[in-house]
Amino acid sequence: MWRAAGPQHHAGRPPDRDPDGSPVHVGAHRAADPRKDTMTTHTRRPVARLAAVAAALTLTLTACASDTDESTDAGSAATSDDAQSELTIAVHNGWDEGIAVSHLWEAILEDEGYDVELEMADPGFVYTGLAGGDLDVNFDMWLPVTHADYLEEFGDDLERVGTWYDDARLTIAVNEDSPITSLAELAEQADTVGNRLVGIEPGAGLTRITKESVIPTYGLEDMDFVESSTPAMLAELSGAIDSDRDIAVTLWRPHWAYDAFPLRDLEDPEGTLGEAENIETVARTGFSDDFPELARWFGVFTLTGDQLFALENLMFNENEGERNEESAEQWLADNPDFVDELKAAADAA
């Protein structure tokens, strides 16, 4: 049973490229060189449904009661059926939205009788594995910028199955009731937020963009830009909200903080933080032929910002990234029509 390491994941991670697509160093969150990725260990989680276990047991008992030829035939049929139900989901190390959605689909598919394995790796290994047919599907390809190099390198050996989220972006956020609505207003109203902009890790791409683009463009040089860490920023954000104090922080979508706290993104009229990206589902070549029903499900699958933030908040904030399978099951229980509506959309497509 695979389990995310709590502190590594519930803090989140900023995208690792500038708005123009050039790679930037992101400290502990991501490898600076996308070609210097690492693979982590993984384990297979058995199918959860008792019906699948009961069916396998029935086949075994029937085979034992039959003659040798019949036993062999029954065993071959069981093996074939099992092979068609096995699925490996590749998950990027440290990317909260991908971890959350992968566990969500793990819960959905195991309830449908599939044998699901989550394999954790950095993006280079993920896309190499997909292109080579060793992995089946990944729910976290950021396009058109962040993972463009991987698409160019491996695209001929990948299936682009669908887009499930279309508002992945870097942000500067304030408390929802702040009088500031735009980055263009921040310099004149800096005292409202204590003349501070609270950031994350010094090596993060978001920090670099803030220093090199946001601050000079909007004349924020006189503000105190605090470079700290993602957990420290979130702790300060939580404290400000609890004490009804105005605050400005560097953030990104998707992130569970948008569900945990009443926040508003500041408008960026000069486009210093870049455009929104899509998050796509990609699979190995031949996936749609081997799993036509799943390909239809994945193709129509989408999450709204509120749905994703709620899932991430439950998984990484409330449960601290320590009970991801339970978190996914709880989210599905809180959204009882989600799977039925997804299947209906796939049938209508």
Secondary structure, 3 states (H helix, E strand, C coil): CCCCCHHHHHCCCCCCECCCCCECCCCCCCCCCCCCCCECCCCECCCCCHHHHHHHHHHHHHHHHCCHHHHHHHHHHHHHHHHHHEEEEEEECCCHHHHHHHHHHHHHHHHCCCEEEEEEECHHHHHHHHHCCCCCEEEEEEECCCCHHHHHHHHHHEEEEEEEEEEEEEEEEEECCCCCCEHHHHCCCHHHHCCEEECCCCCCHHHHHHHHHHHHHCCCCCCEEECCCHHHHHHHHHHHHHCCCCCEEEEEECCCHHHHCCEEECECCCCCCCCCEEEEEEEECCHHHHCHHHHHHHHHCCCCHHHHHHHHHHHHHHCCCCCHHHHHHHHHHHCCCHHHHHHHHHHHC
